[in-house]
């Protein structure tokens, strides 16, 4: 991830703060898709002090993660098809293996032989346990 987590003024846009807060909630070994995060933010009341900023979709979540996601567990916000983030596959794969995130073995037809996430088992529903 190339994002530093800051804007020129040192403050994040409110929507970006909310996206990053969701990324930080995802437990180790689990993932949410860009669309899952967007849906979570539509369903949740903004925290006190956060202005209503309108609903974003998966592309907006992806943009936030690309620009500002470097300071949060960016590898836990993923594509819905389970493919690893292009250009960051090996870094993400190291995190997934360390955290025990469920993976599917790459098929013989896969040119890069990089496994995919097992989305059925790895996807987090956003339910807080406790």
Secondary structure, 3 states (H helix, E strand, C coil): CCCCCCCCCCCCCHHHHHHHHHHHHCCCCCEEEHHHHHHHHHHCCCCCCCCCCCCCCHHHHHHHHHHHHHHCCHHHEECCCCCCCCCCHHHHHHHHHHHCCCEECCCCCCCCCCCEECHHHHECCCCCCC
